[in-house]
Amino acid sequence: MGCVWSRLRHLWLTPDELAEVQAHESPLESKEALDKDDEPPSGPGKMELRLMMVAESGTPSERTIEVDGKTWMLSEPIPDVNSETLEPYLCVSYVWGSGRAPNPVHPSILMSDRTLQTFAAVTRSLPGKPIWIDAFSVPVERMAKRATLESLGFVFWRAEAVVAVLRPESIAAIEEMKVFMATKPRPAVVPDAPLAALEADEWIRSVWTYQEVVNSKDLWFVSEARDGVPAKEAVEGQHVLDIIGAYINQWETMPGKDSGGIRHVYPHADNFQELLVDYRLRAYACRSALQIMYGMNHRASVAPFNHFYSMIGALTSSPSLRATKPTIELLAERFMELCEEKGDYSYIFCAAPRDTRPGLRWKPIPCTFPSILAGHIFGEGLPGKRVDGGVVLSNVLVLPIARESRCSALLNKTLISYFQQWLKGVARYHGINADGPEDTLTKTGYECLRLMEFKGEGHWYTTDLGVFYPRDELPGDGEVTICISLAVSWRFGAPALAKVTSVDEEAQYILGVFVGPVEDIRRRGSKDEFLLT
């Protein structure tokens, strides 16, 4: 793709535990709004696509807005949202903040006091297009609203472009980065101020941002319209990624920087870079459920179910045919259901506790599905299918685990070389000793995984092909096999699931991380199937 992306160079970088962030977001799906029938039902559970369009002269002024001398009105629901003749439109991505104002289009609800300024900024930067913006375009009737919120992936994917609205300080920071990188000779000290400006932007921290950006066909950034602040031209998303990637890479190579790298000092600025990488990779590969879970890490949401609306939107670009009641349990089940419809079972590798029901002990319990590790996931998904008696996973590697391999430091020559190479790459950004004795490599590998937010308890099991680090210690009895994904993986290994079986008890499943040359294994064509029961 020909651009400098520091995240693609060191995708194993991870933050320390981050303080909880409180980004402001749209309250459209608040419990109060969902449970209130403000308008007559428009159809049970059917999503609506409605756009703000320039009104013809003589249009009644009710439920319209005026921007720069033009009157805009909300269209009726578009009958066929999949029509090839659907007029191109723009989707607006922004955060509401804490201020509220009367809503001229839907008088029964309030809107953000930023909505009109945001709308004006978009029309001035990219004029002449119908606009989808949440405060006006999301229906008020609760069932249509729920179905529409579940269809945001479709709404943003169907748009000609997504326009993200940042603070003027953030747009200025990107411009400052661009000027710095173009300066010859380049100064030795890379300023922190532009990164700090991005770190403070609410939009970058929002839970909604992920699905709105990764579904976009084209992405533009504009500045909020503020009194006394001149409007700037829209900046294309690819250009922003090139600038930020180059700048962060330069910042991280500056002598004396924190050993944790950009993730440790400016985690949200780094998330912004990672988000743009995910947006660009959309054109080359579908994203897995596991990558979506990673992309949602550390994003703030006012209500837990917002997390799932964003995850569902990132997973599917199909309109919802029904509305799901907004509870964590039902939306989590809906997410897993959609994963299985796509044939992607990578969701089983999330760090949630397992179900306790017979026949379902491999399945995560409904929750916000934290990722097992902070690192970019490659691959389009883990193939699988339901069969009588369970689920068959494909494109995996199945290995037996010997009890005597527990916490063993004995690695063959191939693995010694592999671990040394991996740890040297990490040592640049963390205080990892990559040159320690060979018998410490497995322990150092565990310490490295902990830096990537792995929650394992300090146990590992060696095999001829790699090392398995489980989240929980494996039971002392029973036969153990591990199922290693070859379809979704990190640069250094892959998610894995240990299956422990005994004569008297049902199978138990324990999540973990496999560190080893997965790419070489995949290249050799070593592919198995694995039955989850």
ZAKOLRO-197794 format. One line per field, with one value per residue (C-alpha): residue in one letter; x, z, y; chain. Coordinates in Angstrom, 1 decimal, padded with zeros to 4 digits, m for minus. Each point is the difference from the previous one (the first is absolute). Example, Ala and Ser with C-alpha at 12.3 -4.5 7.8 and 13.67 -1.06 7.14 Angstrom:
// ZAKOLRO-197794
rest	(a, s)
u	(012.3, 001.4)
w	(007.8, m000.7)
v	(m004.5, 003.4)
kette	(A, A)
END
This chain:
// ZAKOLRO-197794
rest	(m, g, c, v, w, s, r, l, r, h, l, w, l, t, p, d, e, l, a, e, v, q, a, h, e, s, p, l, e, s, k, e, a, l, d, k, d, d, e, p, p, s, g, p, g, k, m, e, l, r, l, m, m, v, a, e, s, g, t, p, s, e, r, t, i, e, v, d, g, k, t, w, m, l, s, e, p, i, p, d, v, n, s, e, t, l, e, p, y, l, c, v, s, y, v, w, g, s, g, r, a, p, n, p, v, h, p, s, i, l, m, s, d, r, t, l, q, t, f, a, a, v, t, r, s, l, p, g, k, p, i, w, i, d, a, f, s, v, p, v, e, r, m, a, k, r, a, t, l, e, s, l, g, f, v, f, w, r, a, e, a, v, v, a, v, l, r, p, e, s, i, a, a, i, e, e, m, k, v, f, m, a, t, k, p, r, p, a, v, v, p, d, a, p, l, a, a, l, e, a, d, e, w, i, r, s, v, w, t, y, q, e, v, v, n, s, k, d, l, w, f, v, s, e, a, r, d, g, v, p, a, k, e, a, v, e, g, q, h, v, l, d, i, i, g, a, y, i, n, q, w, e, t, m, p, g, k, d, s, g, g, i, r, h, v, y, p, h, a, d, n, f, q, e, l, l, v, d, y, r, l, r, a, y, a, c, r, s, a, l, q, i, m, y, g, m, n, h, r, a, s, v, a, p, f, n, h, f, y, s, m, i, g, a, l, t, s, s, p, s, l, r, a, t, k, p, t, i, e, l, l, a, e, r, f, m, e, l, c, e, e, k, g, d, y, s, y, i, f, c, a, a, p, r, d, t, r, p, g, l, r, w, k, p, i, p, c, t, f, p, s, i, l, a, g, h, i, f, g, e, g, l, p, g, k, r, v, d, g, g, v, v, l, s, n, v, l, v, l, p, i, a, r, e, s, r, c, s, a, l, l, n, k, t, l, i, s, y, f, q, q, w, l, k, g, v, a, r, y, h, g, i, n, a, d, g, p, e, d, t, l, t, k, t, g, y, e, c, l, r, l, m, e, f, k, g, e, g, h, w, y, t, t, d, l, g, v, f, y, p, r, d, e, l, p, g, d, g, e, v, t, i, c, i, s, l, a, v, s, w, r, f, g, a, p, a, l, a, k, v, t, s, v, d, e, e, a, q, y, i, l, g, v, f, v, g, p, v, e, d, i, r, r, r, g, s, k, d, e, f, l, l, t)
u	(000.0, 003.1, m000.4, 001.8, m002.1, 001.8, m002.7, 000.6, 003.7, m000.6, m003.5, 000.9, 000.3, m002.6, m001.0, 000.3, m003.3, m001.8, m002.1, m003.6, m001.0, m003.2, m000.6, m003.3, m002.1, m003.5, m002.8, m002.2, m000.3, m000.4, m002.4, m002.4, m000.1, m000.3, m003.0, m001.9, m002.4, 000.4, m001.5, m002.4, 001.8, 001.4, 000.3, 001.0, 003.8, 000.7, 003.0, m000.5, 002.4, m001.0, 002.2, 000.2, m000.5, m000.2, m003.7, m001.8, m001.1, m003.3, 000.6, m001.7, 002.5, m001.1, 002.6, 002.6, 003.3, 001.7, 003.7, 001.7, m003.3, m001.1, m002.9, 000.6, m002.8, m000.1, m001.1, m002.5, 001.4, 001.6, m002.1, 002.8, 003.2, 001.8, m000.9, 002.8, m001.6, 000.2, 001.4, 003.5, 000.1, 002.4, 000.0, 001.2, 002.1, 000.3, m000.5, m002.8, 001.7, m002.0, m002.0, m003.5, m002.3, m003.6, m000.2, m001.8, m000.6, m001.1, m001.5, m000.8, 003.7, 003.1, 003.1, 003.6, 000.8, 002.8, m002.4, m000.7, 003.6, 001.1, m002.6, 001.1, 003.7, m000.8, m002.1, 002.7, 002.9, m001.8, m003.0, m002.8, m000.7, m002.9, 001.1, m000.7, 000.6, m001.2, m002.0, m002.3, 000.2, m000.4, m003.8, m001.7, m002.4, 001.8, m000.2, 001.1, 002.7, 001.3, 000.1, 001.7, 002.6, 000.8, 000.3, 002.5, 002.7, m002.2, m000.8, 003.7, 001.1, m002.7, 001.1, 002.2, 002.2, 000.2, 000.9, 001.6, m000.1, 002.9, 000.8, 001.9, 002.9, 000.2, 000.0, 002.7, 002.0, m000.1, 001.1, 002.9, 001.1, 000.0, 002.1, 002.5, 000.4, 000.6, 002.7, 003.5, 002.2, m002.4, 000.3, 001.4, m002.8, m003.5, m002.6, m002.5, m002.6, m001.7, m000.3, m001.4, m002.7, m001.1, 000.0, m002.5, m002.5, m003.3, m000.7, 003.1, m001.1, m003.6, m001.4, m002.0, 003.1, 001.2, m002.9, m000.6, 003.5, 000.8, m003.2, 000.7, 000.8, 001.6, 001.0, 000.4, 000.9, m001.3, 000.2, m002.9, m001.6, 000.7, m000.6, 003.1, 001.8, 000.4, m001.1, 002.7, m000.1, m001.0, 003.0, m000.1, 000.3, 002.9, 002.0, m000.7, 001.3, 003.2, 000.7, m000.8, 001.8, 003.2, m000.1, m000.6, 002.8, 002.3, m001.1, 000.7, 003.5, 001.0, 002.6, m001.2, m003.7, m002.0, 000.7, m003.7, m000.1, m002.9, m002.6, 001.3, 000.1, m002.8, m002.2, m003.0, 002.2, 001.4, m003.6, m000.7, 002.9, m001.2, m003.5, 001.1, 002.1, m003.1, m001.9, 002.6, 000.2, m003.8, 000.7, 002.3, m001.6, m003.1, 000.6, m000.6, m002.1, 003.2, 001.4, m003.2, 000.3, 003.6, m001.1, m002.6, 002.6, 000.1, m002.8, m002.5, m003.7, m002.7, m002.2, 001.4, m002.4, 001.6, 003.1, m001.9, m001.8, 003.5, 001.3, m003.0, 000.5, 003.7, m000.9, m002.7, m000.9, m003.5, m003.1, m001.7, m003.3, m001.0, 000.6, 001.8, m001.0, 002.9, 001.4, 003.6, m001.1, m002.2, 002.3, 003.0, m001.9, m001.0, 003.7, 001.0, m002.9, 001.1, 003.6, m001.2, m002.2, 003.2, 001.8, 002.4, 000.5, 003.0, m002.2, 000.7, 003.4, m001.2, 001.0, m003.4, m000.8, m001.4, m003.6, m000.7, m002.9, 000.7, 001.0, 000.7, 003.1, 002.1, m002.2, 000.6, m002.7, m001.8, 002.0, 001.9, 002.5, 003.5, 002.8, 002.5, 002.9, 000.7, 001.4, m001.3, m001.6, 000.7, m002.5, m003.6, m001.4, 000.2, m002.1, m002.5, m003.4, m002.6, m000.4, m001.9, 001.8, 001.9, 002.0, 002.8, 002.8, 002.1, 003.4, 001.4, 003.0, m000.7, 002.8, 000.2, 001.4, 002.2, m000.3, 003.8, 000.2, m001.5, 002.3, 002.7, 002.9, 001.1, m000.4, 001.4, 002.4, m002.8, m002.0, 003.0, 000.8, m003.7, m000.4, 003.2, m001.0, m003.5, 001.3, 002.6, m002.7, m001.9, 003.1, 000.2, m003.2, m000.1, 002.5, 000.3, 003.3, 000.2, 003.6, m000.5, 000.9, m001.9, m001.6, m001.8, m001.6, m003.4, m000.2, 001.0, m002.7, m002.6, 001.2, m000.4, m003.5, m000.9, 001.1, m002.5, m002.8, 000.0, m001.5, 001.6, 001.1, 003.6, m000.3, 001.2, 000.3, 002.6, m000.4, 002.2, m001.7, m000.5, m001.0, m003.5, m000.8, m003.4, m002.0, m000.6, 002.1, m001.0, m001.6, 002.3, m001.9, m001.6, 001.2, 001.0, 000.0, 000.3, m001.8, 002.1, m001.5, 001.8, m002.7, 000.4, 003.3, 002.4, 003.5, 001.5, m002.6, m003.7, m002.9, m000.6, m002.4, 001.0, m002.5, 000.3, m001.9, m000.3, m002.0, m002.5, m000.4, m001.1, 002.7, 001.4, 001.3, 002.8, 001.0, 003.6, 002.6, 002.3, 003.4, 001.7, 000.6, m003.6, 000.7, 002.5, m002.5, m002.7, 002.4, 000.7, m003.7, m000.5, m003.7, m002.2, m003.7, m001.0, m003.4, m001.3, m002.5)
w	(000.0, m000.1, 003.2, 003.3, 002.7, 003.3, 001.3, m002.7, 001.0, 003.6, 000.4, 003.2, 001.9, 002.8, 002.6, 003.7, 001.8, m001.1, 002.3, m000.8, m002.5, m000.2, m003.6, m000.7, m002.6, m001.5, 002.5, m002.9, 001.4, 003.6, 001.9, 000.4, m003.7, m001.0, 002.2, m001.0, m002.9, m001.1, m003.5, m001.5, m000.9, m003.5, m000.3, 002.6, 000.1, m003.5, m000.4, m001.6, m002.3, 000.0, m001.3, 000.5, m003.4, m001.4, m000.1, m002.9, 000.3, 001.7, 002.3, 003.4, 002.6, 002.6, 000.7, m002.2, 000.6, m001.6, m000.9, m002.0, m001.6, m001.0, 001.5, 000.9, 000.7, 001.1, m002.8, 000.4, 000.6, m003.2, m001.2, m001.4, 001.8, m002.2, m003.2, m002.5, m000.7, 003.6, m000.1, 001.4, 003.5, 002.7, 003.6, 002.8, 002.9, 003.0, 003.8, 001.8, 003.0, 003.1, m001.2, m001.3, m002.2, m001.4, m003.0, m002.9, m002.0, 002.9, 002.6, 002.5, 000.7, 000.6, m002.1, 000.5, 000.1, m002.5, m002.6, m002.1, 000.0, m001.0, m002.8, m001.2, 000.0, m002.2, m002.5, m000.4, m000.4, m002.2, m001.6, m002.2, 001.6, 002.1, 003.6, 002.6, 003.5, 003.1, 001.8, m003.0, m002.0, 002.8, 000.4, 003.3, 000.2, 002.1, m002.1, m003.1, 002.0, 001.4, m003.5, m001.4, 002.8, m000.9, m003.6, 000.4, m001.7, m003.1, 000.3, 000.1, m002.5, m002.5, 000.1, m002.7, 002.8, 003.8, 001.2, 003.5, 001.9, 002.3, 002.3, m001.7, 002.3, m001.5, m003.6, 000.9, 001.6, m003.1, m002.1, 002.5, m000.4, m003.8, 000.2, 002.4, m002.2, m003.1, 001.8, m001.3, 001.9, 002.4, 003.7, 002.4, 002.5, m001.0, 001.7, 002.3, m000.4, m003.2, 001.6, 003.2, m002.1, m001.6, 003.4, 001.3, m002.9, 001.1, m003.4, 000.0, 003.4, m000.9, m000.3, m003.1, m001.9, m000.8, m002.0, m001.7, m001.4, m000.8, m002.1, m002.1, m003.7, 000.1, 003.1, 000.4, 003.0, 000.6, 002.9, 002.2, m001.0, 002.7, 000.1, m000.8, m001.3, m003.8, m001.8, m001.3, m003.0, 000.6, 000.3, m001.5, 002.5, m001.8, 000.2, 003.7, 000.5, m001.9, 002.1, 003.4, m000.8, m001.0, 002.9, 002.6, m001.5, 000.2, 003.6, 001.1, m001.4, 001.9, 002.7, 003.6, m000.7, 002.4, m000.4, m000.4, m003.3, m001.3, 001.6, 003.5, m000.3, m002.6, m000.2, m001.7, m002.6, m000.7, m000.2, m002.6, m002.1, 000.5, m001.0, m003.3, m000.7, 000.5, m002.4, m002.7, 000.4, m000.7, m003.7, 000.1, 002.5, 002.2, 003.7, 002.5, 003.1, 002.0, m001.7, 000.7, 003.7, 000.0, m001.8, 002.7, 002.8, 002.3, m001.8, 002.2, 000.0, 002.1, m000.2, m000.3, m002.9, m002.1, 000.0, m001.8, m002.5, m001.1, m000.1, m002.0, m002.4, m000.5, m000.6, m002.6, m002.7, m000.5, 001.2, 003.1, m000.7, 003.6, 003.2, 003.0, 003.5, 001.3, 002.7, 000.2, 000.0, m003.1, m002.0, 000.9, m001.3, m003.1, m000.6, 000.3, m002.2, m002.7, 000.2, m000.6, m002.9, m001.5, 000.7, 002.5, 003.3, 001.1, 002.7, 002.1, 000.7, 001.9, 003.7, 001.4, 002.4, m001.6, 000.1, 002.6, m001.8, m001.3, m003.7, 000.1, 002.2, m002.9, m000.4, 001.6, 002.3, m001.1, 001.0, m001.6, m001.4, 000.9, m002.3, 001.3, m001.2, m001.2, m003.5, m003.5, m001.2, m003.6, m001.8, m001.1, 002.6, 001.4, m002.2, 001.8, m000.3, 002.3, m000.1, 002.1, 003.3, m000.2, m002.3, m002.4, m000.4, m003.2, m000.9, 003.4, 001.4, 002.7, 002.3, 003.1, 003.2, 002.3, 003.7, 000.4, m002.4, 002.6, 000.5, m001.9, m001.2, m002.5, m003.6, m003.2, m002.1, m002.3, 002.9, 001.7, m003.2, m000.4, 003.6, m000.2, m003.2, 001.4, 003.3, m001.7, m001.9, 003.2, 002.0, m002.0, 001.7, 003.3, 002.7, m001.4, 000.3, m003.4, 000.6, 003.1, 000.3, m002.1, 003.0, 000.9, m003.4, 000.8, 003.2, m001.8, m002.6, 002.7, 001.3, m003.5, m000.3, 003.4, m001.5, m002.8, 002.7, 000.1, 003.3, 000.3, 003.4, m000.9, m001.4, m003.4, m001.8, m002.7, m003.2, m002.9, m002.0, 002.6, 003.6, 001.3, 002.7, 001.6, 001.9, 002.7, 001.1, m001.6, 002.3, 001.4, m001.6, m003.3, m003.6, m001.4, m003.6, m001.3, m003.0, m001.6, m002.5, m003.4, m001.5, 002.4, 001.6, 001.3, m001.5, 002.8, 000.5, 000.2, 002.4, 001.3, 002.0, 002.2, 000.3, 003.2, 000.0, 002.6, 000.3, 002.5, m000.9, m002.9, m002.0, 001.5, m002.2, 001.0, m002.1, m000.8, m002.3, m002.2, m000.8, m003.0, m003.8, m001.0, m003.5, m000.7, 001.3, m002.2, m003.0, 000.4, m000.3, 003.4, 000.5, 002.4, 001.1, 003.6, 001.6, 002.8, 002.1)
v	(000.0, 002.2, 002.0, 000.2, m001.6, m000.5, m002.2, m002.6, 000.0, m001.0, m001.3, m001.8, 003.3, 000.3, 002.6, m000.4, 000.0, 003.1, 002.2, m000.1, 002.6, 001.8, 001.2, 001.7, m001.7, 000.0, m001.0, m001.0, m003.5, 000.9, m002.2, 002.9, 000.8, m003.7, m000.6, 003.0, m000.1, 003.6, m000.6, m002.6, m003.3, 000.0, m003.7, m002.6, m000.4, 001.5, 002.3, 003.3, 001.9, 003.7, 002.8, 003.8, 001.5, 003.6, 000.9, 001.5, 003.6, 000.4, m003.0, 000.6, 001.1, m002.6, m002.7, 001.6, 001.7, 003.0, m000.2, 002.8, 001.1, m003.5, m001.9, m003.7, m002.4, m003.7, m002.4, m002.7, m003.5, m001.3, m003.0, m002.1, 000.6, m002.5, 001.7, 000.6, 003.4, 001.2, 003.6, 000.3, 001.4, 001.0, m001.4, 002.2, m001.3, 002.2, 000.0, 001.7, 001.4, 000.9, 003.0, m000.4, 002.1, m000.3, m002.2, 001.8, m003.2, m002.2, 002.5, m002.8, m000.7, 002.1, 000.0, 001.0, 003.7, m000.9, m001.6, 003.2, 001.2, m003.5, m000.1, 003.4, m001.0, m003.0, 001.9, 002.7, m002.5, m002.5, 001.7, m001.3, m003.4, m001.3, m000.6, m002.7, 001.3, m001.9, 002.8, 000.4, m003.3, m002.6, m000.6, 000.8, m002.9, m002.6, m003.1, 001.7, 001.7, m003.3, m001.5, 003.1, m000.1, m003.6, 001.0, 002.8, m002.1, m000.1, 003.7, 001.0, m002.6, 001.1, 003.6, 001.5, 001.3, 000.5, 003.4, 000.0, 003.3, 000.7, 002.9, 002.9, m000.8, m003.5, 001.2, 002.5, m002.7, m002.1, 003.0, 000.6, m003.7, 000.4, 003.2, m001.6, m003.1, 002.2, 002.1, m000.5, m000.6, m001.5, 001.1, m002.6, 000.6, m001.1, 002.2, m001.7, 002.7, m001.4, m003.4, 001.5, 001.8, m003.2, m001.8, 002.5, m000.2, m001.5, m001.5, m002.1, m001.5, m000.7, m003.5, 000.9, 001.2, m003.5, m001.3, 003.3, 000.2, m003.6, m000.3, 003.1, m000.3, 003.4, 002.0, 003.8, 002.1, 003.5, 002.4, 001.0, 003.3, 002.5, 003.7, 001.9, m003.1, m000.1, m003.1, m002.3, m002.3, m003.6, m002.4, m003.5, m002.9, m001.7, 003.3, 000.2, m003.5, 000.7, 003.1, m001.5, m003.3, 001.8, 002.3, m002.7, m002.0, 003.0, 000.7, m003.6, m000.1, 003.2, m000.8, 000.0, m000.8, m002.1, m003.7, m000.7, 001.9, 002.0, m002.3, 000.7, 003.8, 000.8, m003.1, 001.8, 001.7, m003.5, m001.3, 002.6, m001.3, m003.6, 001.0, 001.5, m003.1, m002.1, 002.3, m000.3, m003.8, m000.2, 000.2, m003.1, m002.3, m000.5, 000.5, m002.9, 000.2, m000.2, 003.0, 001.9, m000.9, 001.4, 003.1, 000.7, m000.2, 003.0, 001.9, 001.8, m000.5, 001.6, m003.1, m003.6, m000.9, 002.8, m002.2, m002.7, 002.3, 001.1, m003.6, m001.2, 002.9, m000.8, m003.7, 000.3, 002.4, m001.5, 001.8, m001.5, m001.8, 000.0, 001.9, m001.4, 001.1, 002.1, m002.3, m001.2, m003.6, 000.3, 002.2, m002.2, m003.0, 001.9, 000.8, m003.7, m001.0, 002.4, m001.3, m003.5, 001.1, 001.3, m003.2, 001.7, m001.7, 002.2, 001.5, m003.1, 001.4, 003.0, 000.2, m000.6, m002.8, m003.2, m001.2, m002.7, m001.7, m003.5, 000.1, 003.7, 000.2, 001.2, 003.1, 003.4, 001.2, 003.2, 003.1, 002.8, m002.6, 001.3, m001.0, m002.5, 002.2, 003.5, m000.4, 000.2, m003.3, m001.1, m002.3, 000.2, m002.3, m003.6, m002.4, m002.2, m001.6, m001.5, m003.7, m002.6, 000.0, 003.2, 002.3, m001.0, 002.6, m000.1, 001.4, m000.7, m001.9, m002.7, m001.0, m002.2, 001.5, m002.1, 000.7, m000.1, 003.0, 002.3, 003.1, m001.8, 002.2, m002.6, 001.4, m001.6, 002.0, 001.3, 001.4, 001.5, 002.0, 000.9, 001.3, 001.9, 001.8, 000.8, 001.3, 002.2, 001.7, 000.7, 001.1, 003.2, 001.3, m001.9, m000.9, m003.5, m001.9, m001.7, m001.1, m002.1, m003.6, m002.5, m001.6, 003.3, 000.6, m001.5, 002.0, 003.2, m000.9, m000.1, 003.4, 001.4, m001.3, 001.6, 003.4, m000.7, m000.3, m003.8, m001.1, m003.4, m001.3, m000.8, m003.5, m001.3, m003.3, m000.7, m002.0, m000.6, 002.7, 002.7, 000.9, 000.2, 002.6, m000.7, 002.6, m002.5, m002.9, m003.3, m002.6, m002.7, m002.9, m000.8, 000.0, 003.5, 001.1, 003.5, 001.4, 002.8, 002.4, 000.1, 002.3, 003.0, 000.8, 002.6, 000.5, m002.1, m002.7, m000.8, m000.3, m003.6, m002.0, m002.9, m002.9, m002.1, m003.3, m002.7, m003.2, 001.3, 003.6, 002.1, 001.8, 003.2, 002.8, 002.4, 003.0, 000.9, 001.4, m002.2, 001.6, m001.6, 000.3, m000.2, 001.4, m002.8, m002.6, 001.4, 000.1, m003.7, m000.8, m001.5, 000.5, m002.0, 000.0, 000.2, m001.0, 002.2, m002.0)
kette	(A, A, A, A, A, A, A, A, A, A, A, A, A, A, A, A, A, A, A, A, A, A, A, A, A, A, A, A, A, A, A, A, A, A, A, A, A, A, A, A, A, A, A, A, A, A, A, A, A, A, A, A, A, A, A, A, A, A, A, A, A, A, A, A, A, A, A, A, A, A, A, A, A, A, A, A, A, A, A, A, A, A, A, A, A, A, A, A, A, A, A, A, A, A, A, A, A, A, A, A, A, A, A, A, A, A, A, A, A, A, A, A, A, A, A, A, A, A, A, A, A, A, A, A, A, A, A, A, A, A, A, A, A, A, A, A, A, A, A, A, A, A, A, A, A, A, A, A, A, A, A, A, A, A, A, A, A, A, A, A, A, A, A, A, A, A, A, A, A, A, A, A, A, A, A, A, A, A, A, A, A, A, A, A, A, A, A, A, A, A, A, A, A, A, A, A, A, A, A, A, A, A, A, A, A, A, A, A, A, A, A, A, A, A, A, A, A, A, A, A, A, A, A, A, A, A, A, A, A, A, A, A, A, A, A, A, A, A, A, A, A, A, A, A, A, A, A, A, A, A, A, A, A, A, A, A, A, A, A, A, A, A, A, A, A, A, A, A, A, A, A, A, A, A, A, A, A, A, A, A, A, A, A, A, A, A, A, A, A, A, A, A, A, A, A, A, A, A, A, A, A, A, A, A, A, A, A, A, A, A, A, A, A, A, A, A, A, A, A, A, A, A, A, A, A, A, A, A, A, A, A, A, A, A, A, A, A, A, A, A, A, A, A, A, A, A, A, A, A, A, A, A, A, A, A, A, A, A, A, A, A, A, A, A, A, A, A, A, A, A, A, A, A, A, A, A, A, A, A, A, A, A, A, A, A, A, A, A, A, A, A, A, A, A, A, A, A, A, A, A, A, A, A, A, A, A, A, A, A, A, A, A, A, A, A, A, A, A, A, A, A, A, A, A, A, A, A, A, A, A, A, A, A, A, A, A, A, A, A, A, A, A, A, A, A, A, A, A, A, A, A, A, A, A, A, A, A, A, A, A, A, A, A, A, A, A, A, A, A, A, A, A, A, A, A, A, A, A, A, A, A, A, A, A, A, A, A, A, A, A, A, A, A, A, A, A, A, A, A, A, A, A, A, A, A, A, A, A, A, A, A, A, A, A, A, A, A, A, A, A, A, A, A, A, A, A, A, A, A, A, A, A, A)
END
